[in-house]
Amino acid sequence: MSDGLFLAFEGGDGAGKSTQVRLLADVVAAGGREVVVTRQPGGTVLGQQLRQLVLYGEAMAPRAEALIFAADKAQHVEEVIRPALARGAVVITDRYTDSAVAYQGAGRELGSDEVHDLQMWAVCGLVPDLTVIIDLPPEEGRRRRGDVHDRLESEADAYHAAVREHFLAIAAAAPERYLVIDGTQPPQALHAQIVGRLAAAGVVPGGAG
């Protein structure tokens, strides 16, 4: 897709993804490239409605949950991500299909392969050039979140442990497309590792800024 670049951030709740997305976006923009920052669920008008429904609405069946997340991604890719990549932008998303496979496939025990196939159908096979996984123990994520939790964040640590294990497994299986970093480190240390990986590929200027 032209010279566009697609980057995704994944990891458990409370890992600090939003901070790293913002820091990286500043570096990319400083290098003179258009950067599009988005999130899932919620990166479109429809996505905002689906986000409210799936994270803060009434309890729902696991399969219904998986389908809502797939619908969000289908709209997001069609409306935001593909057009941005086609014009050469750098797209940075806070969560993508790996989250659905980890949270619904592994966490909800719906089957990782089945949820992965659903997600790939929804996004027409579009995968990120690089996915950064910020790894954090579930108990530390819960401590950071404090008393504010959405429906998924409220799940027991065993659920979040299954999610974490899935993220680490997929990264280990495809190291060329994933970067796993220790989320217990200070934000600037994480940022430096991310920029280092992208600078080596010529995507951003060297140095963490």
JOKA-V750980 format. One record per run of one state. SS is the DSSP state (H for helix, E for strand, C for the rest). FROM is the first residue (numbers start at 1). TO is the last residue. If there is no record, write none. Layout:
ss from to
SS FROM TO
SS FROM TO
//
This chain:
ss from to
C 1 4
E 5 11
C 12 16
H 17 30
C 31 34
E 35 39
C 40 44
H 45 56
C 57 61
H 62 86
C 87 89
E 90 94
C 95 96
H 97 107
C 108 111
H 112 122
C 123 129
E 130 135
C 136 137
H 138 145
C 146 156
H 157 173
C 174 177
E 178 182
C 183 186
H 187 200
C 201 209
//
